Amino acid sequence: MLIVCAEQARVEAELLGGLLPCPSCRGMLGPWGHARERVTRRGSGDWRWRPRRARCRGCQGTHVLLADLCLLRRQDEVEVIGVAIEAHVAGEGHRPIAARLGVPAGTVRGWLRRFDQRAEQVRAHFTRFAVAVDPMLGPVLPAGSVVADALEAIAIAGRAWVLRFGPCPVWRIVSRLSAGGLLTCNTSSLATGAW
Ligand SMILES: [Zn+2]
């Protein structure tokens, strides 16, 4: 699984041009059909799409290219999940957040619980990225709680990304930097975020 830009035409051009590196061996990926259809719930309505599948010209491994609008094993757009996390850190309960976003309360509770459980790992991961991109980064001041510190690290990493690579919404950067694994239990996806 590889997280790529949500713009399908650009991904296509990168695949054909041999510009996408294999996450396993750093060889170059080429087109290899499509994965099965997915439905991603976006703020603007359901988005039905078929992720591109790619094959490495080096190790022959195949990978599904997931748009950076998504997280692994989550049906909702990362931006919607991000809004819920921000509201949660600001002190709002999962029920009002769910009502506002039009998402089942149990789904929102699941995201927030997982974020709470992983907050320290998330903080460490995104701080490492920010420091790697900007070695002059000053000390990151405590934001008052583990989850607030995690969100602060995400914001700092997002700013570092934008300065280096250009504008991109912060939660899409989160998808890329966590290789889609922000809320998965498998910690290795966070450890090996593709950057
Ligand atoms: Zn490979």
Boltz pocket constraint, residues with backbone or C-beta under 6 A from the ligand:
constraints:
  - pocket:
      binder: B
      contacts: [[A, 22], [A, 23], [A, 24], [A, 25], [A, 26], [A, 27], [A, 56], [A, 57], [A, 58], [A, 59], [A, 60], [A, 61]]
      max_distance: 6.0
